[in-house]
Amino acid sequence: AKLAISLAHCGNIQDSIMAYQTLVQQKDLVEIGSRTTIYFETSKGIFSSKFEGLYSNGLQPQDDPNKTTINELLTTELDKKLFSSFNYSLIKFAKATILYRIYEMECVVGTQALEKQEERIRAFKKIEDELKDVMKVLSKLEEIALKKNQIEEEE
């Protein structure tokens, strides 16, 4: 998730989306405690390059290949059961960062400027909602950590 966030901040949206997709689809994750073969790793998704071509940094977000990728990003929901609360929040933050950087860099001019602006506003509201959820989870985690520290200090 940190890689996706870093790549998005650098403006490399295509690679950022690829890193995000590997997390969401649980590909290229480390298998702990097992000896693996190349066949096993390939079947689990390691060495996969199926995410290439999802987003083109040279096109506008409303262009066809990019628009489908953005719609997938907006509609993809994570299964909370598969991740810890912190990792779940980090992945949601990565998604919000990617979307923010996409729409922040968009140049809105021309005859369809008003329609594009409305689309950007909808996307920014979705991003804001996701970031609010992340902040709620992180504040709860911080409260839990503070309570644990207080209990440990009392003992």
Disulfide bonds with the S-S distance in Angstrom:
none
